[in-house]
Amino acid sequence: MDETLKRAISGAVYIFLLLASILYSTESFLILFGVFLIISLFEFCNLIQVDKLIPVVAGTSLYVLVTFFSNYNESKSSDIQTLDIILLASTLLISIKCIVFLFDNNIQSVSTLSKYLYLLGYITLPFVFITKISFGVNDYNPKIIIGLFILIWTNDTFAYIVGKSIGKNKLFEKISPKKTIEGFFGGLIFAIFAGYLISMYLIKPSAQFSDKSILIWMTIAAIVGVIGTIGDLIESKFKRIAGVKDSGKIMPGHGGVLDRLDSVIFVAPFIFLFYKILYYVS
């Protein structure tokens, strides 16, 4: 089969599965991302060369327990908020460690302790925050998570198009030779414009909140453009150290699940933090 056709079919199946699970029900969305988590844990264990059994069982158990505690019990909201703060602080600290790992040229290997920290805060907990984001401030809202993926896809697509067309200056050549500064800003600008369109036509806020919604979604788009790109580069460094092109082969023409979700899992905790800031300010 032609490689372009194979890539198109694989991508179409992925998008259909993603949108169908998000729109069908809360449970189908949570189950799909639980499956994505398991596959990502397998792929990341291969990248960093650790035994898979304990990380996969522990990561899946944590995902199930936190999801159940947050969404399927009648605990006091204060207990959930406390848990959110603890998980968010832990994830952000490990995210900072990931950023240091990316930009420190002297780090060309991963210690055993760091491997397990990354499995927790770079892979497992971000999937928890993806599910938490989808609930907004009240109930499950599929438009929120669809909007987030639209921003990711817009940023990636236009970063590639602009970079391919006019890109001359490399963004981070040692890690990702094809990424350019022009492409980065092209993706960012189009993502912000997509954020405007999402707030106007997908979320459709009431008139009195339209201006606030536009600002919120354009800010989320800017976070996606910057932090999502860093997440993509971090995974590229893990792959470069491992000496592989893709994290897996489950998606023909695209690589692994982690290759498709590297941006969204890294940006999810930062968007959840933005949510929390908005909640406390308002």
Disulfide bonds with the S-S distance in Angstrom:
none
